[in-house]
Structures are given as structure tokens and as C-alpha cells.
Amino acid sequence: MTQSVTNRQRIIDHGEVFTPPGLVNDMLDLVAHECERIESRFLEPACGNGNFLAEVLRRKLLTVDKRNARNREKWQRDAILAASSLYGIDLLADNIAACRDRLWNVINDAHSARFDSPLSEEAARAAGFILSKNIVQGDALQFRTLDDRPIVFPEWSPVNGSLLKRRDFAYDHLLEHAHHSQMPLFSDLGEEVFVPTPIGEFPPCHYLEVPSAEGSHDRP
């Protein structure tokens, strides 16, 4: 089957249409300030191969560059924090794999451009792990993964500089709050906020050690 026939069939089966880069940039320019904030969270419920998320990440990494032009360790820490703020859902496994790889490459390429070397092995592993948790295959309308489990997203919060605190939340609970409450969710701007009950909680750990913390968490 040719690529054009395959693409047409995906449009028929899944309504898959990718947003052109120019339109992506025009839309993100409307929220340019948020795109520059490392910690500002973005969710793309039909992420495809990452057109929106990749551009948001590039913009965040410009802020990382400005803050840490000569400090590789802090650059990697802030780049991983930037990656941890991006979330995506898509029905198709190949899109999920492409999106994760694309975001990882955006970080690695930016690091190589800044420091003339790829990410350290530990940072590359941590970034890949976080993206594997944040970019998930599932149905955003049904709030379920393809194997019919609830979609769960981790919240990654910086603690004391180099530590990350992970708490897992059910996607449908977050959406229910968004529909029925005027209170912001997980705000860092000083407003009164609504914080839902996590379904999983991990002790703080060094940002390079988040893959190793997978097996040690508490459930309420």
C-alpha cells in the first residue's frame, strides 16, 4: 500500500489530520508567555506525532538556554523539567512512538547545539522515561487506554533544586474538575487551587533517578 493511500485510510479510519507548522506557531503565539515558562503544563489530547508539543518544547528550551548557558547539569535538569510538563494522548501506537522520539530528539539536539555533545546517558534515560509516562496511547474521549485501563498522568514537581516529586492522577478525574470548577488546577501563580486525590505517590528523588523510583510508591 502506498504512503498516500495509507494516509487517506488513516484519515477515514481515525480522522487523522496534522496541523501545518505555520498554523501551530500562530496558535502558540497566542499563549507565547506560557510556552516560555518551563513549568507551564500542556496537554494535547490528539497529539499525533507531536507537532504542537515539539514546538512548545523548543520554546521552553530557549528559556532553559537563557538560564543555563554555561551550566550543563542545570541545563539538563531544567530540560527534563520542561519535558515533564508536556502530556499527549493518541489512538495510534506509531504516533505515540514518533511523538516520544521526536520530543526526546528535540532535547538532545538542543543540548548538542549548546554543549557540543549529546545528553548524558543518565539524562537521556530520565527524559525517555518521563516521556514514556506522559505520552500515552489511548482514547481521550473515553479516558481509557487501548487495553481498557484508565488513562493516568504523572504530575512531576520540583523539590529542593535537583529533586522531583511524582504523583499519579486519573485523567478522567482531572477532566471532571475542569468541567465543574472555576478553581485552577495545580497553579503556581498563587491562586486558590483544586488538588485532586492522587492514585499513586512516589517519594522525591533526584531527577536523574526517576526511572529507578518506579517500583517504590504508595497508593491511597
N, C-alpha and C positions, 0 to 999 in steps of 0.2 A: 504494500500500500504506500503510495507516495506521501510526502510530507503534507502537501496541500490537501489531499483527501483526508489524511489523518486529522489535520486541523479543523476541517469542515465538520467531520464527525464529532469531534470534541465539542464544537460549538453547539451542534444539535443535541448531543447527549447531556452536556453539562453547562451550556450557556457560557463557555469559556471565551472571554474576550479580554485581551491585555490592554491596559491603558498606555497610550503613547508617552514617551519620556517628556515631551514638551508639556502635555497636559498634567502629568504628575508634578512637574516643577511648578506650574501655575497654581495648582491646588495647594501644594505645600507652602508656597509663598504667602498664602492667606494665614498660615499659622507659623510663620517663619521663626518667631521668637521661641515657640515651643520646640521646634526642630533643633534649635541650637542648645537647648538645655539637656545635659547628659542624662538626668534622671527622669525627664518627662516621658510618660508611658504612651505607647501607641499600639493599637490592636487593629489588624487588617483581617476581617472575618472571611474574606475570599482572596487570600494573598497571592495566589498563582505562584509564579517563580520569583516574586519579591520585588516587583517594580517600585512600589511605594516604600516598602521597608528598607530597601537598599539605599534609596535616596535619602530617607530620614537618617539612616546610619552615617552616610557620608557627611551630612551636615553636622551631626553630633560630633563626628571625629575631627571636624575643623575646630570645634571648641576644645577637644582633647589636645590637639596640636598647639593651640594658643596657650593652654595652661601648662603643658609639659613638653616644651620643645626640646629640652636637653635632658630630661629625666625619663629613661626608658621604663623603669619599674612603675613609676606613677602613670606614664602613658598607657602601659598595658592594663593597669588597674582600672583606669577611667574608661578605656576602650571596652573592657569586659563589662563594666557597669553600664555603658551605653548599649551594648548588645542585650544585656539583661532587661532593658526597658522596652524591648520590641517583641510583639506577640503576633502570631499568624495562625490561621486555620485554612485548610483547603481540603477538598474532597479527594484529590488525586495524589497518589503516592509519588509520582515523578515530579510533580510541582513542589511537594514538600521537600524532597531531596535536593532539588535545584535551588529552592529558596534558602535552605540551610547552608548549602555550599556557597551560594552567592554572597550571603552575609558574612560568612567566615572569610571569604576571599577579599571582601571589602576591607575588613580589619587587617588582614595580613598584608595586603597591598599598601594600605596607608602606613602601616608600621615599616614596611620595607622602604617606602619613599622617605620616611622621616629619619630612620636609623640605618639605612642601607643594609638591612638584614631582616630575615623573616622573624615572626613571633618566636619566642622561646617555646620549647616543647611543652612546658607546663602551661603557659598561657594559651597556646594553641588548643591543648586538650580541654582546658577550662571553658574557653569560648565555644568549642564544639559541643561540649556537654550542655551548657546553658541553652544554646540554640536548639538542641535536640528536645529540650523540655518546653521551650517557648513557642516553637513552630510545630504544630501538631496536625495530623491528618484526621479529619472529622467533618461533621455536618454542623455548621454554625447555627442553623435554624432549629435543629433538633437537640443541640447541646450535647451530642454524643460522638464518640469516636467511631471508626468504621467497624470495630469489633463490639459496638454497642455498650461501651462504658462511658460514664460521664466525662466530659472534657474537663481537665484540671490544669490550671495555670499556676506556676510558682510566682510569688512576689519576692524579689531579691532586694534587700535593704542594706545599705552600707552601715557598718558599725565600727567606730574607732579606727577609721582610716583604711586599713587593709582587710577588714573582716566583712563577710556577707552573711546576712541572716535570711534564711529561706522559710517561707510559709506557703503552703499549697491551698488554693481556693477552687471550689467548683465554679465553672464558668456560668452555669445557669443561675447560681445564687448572686453572682455579680451583676448579671443582666437584670434580674428581678429587682435589685436595688436601683439600678439605673432607670427602670421604668416607673418606679413608685416613690422615689425620694428625690427631694431637691438638694439634699446634702451631698457634697462631693465625696468621692471615694479615694482614699489613700492620698489626700492632698498634702503637699509640703509647703503650702503658701499661707498657713496659719489659720485657715478656716476651721469651723467645727466640721468634723467628718464622720462618715459612717464606716465602720470597720467590721466586715462580716467575720463569722467564726471560721477559722482555718480547719481544713480536714487533715492537714499534716503539718508538722512543725519540726524544724531542724535547729540544732544549736549553731551559733555563729562559728564560722571557720574562715581561715584565710582564703582570699578569692581564688588562689591557685589550687586550693584543695577541695573545691565544691564537688568534683566528681567522686571523691572518696567518701563524702558525707552521705551518700545516697542510702546506705543501709542503717543509719542511726537517726531515727526520728520518732516523735511521739504523735499519736492520734488521739483526739479528744473522745 
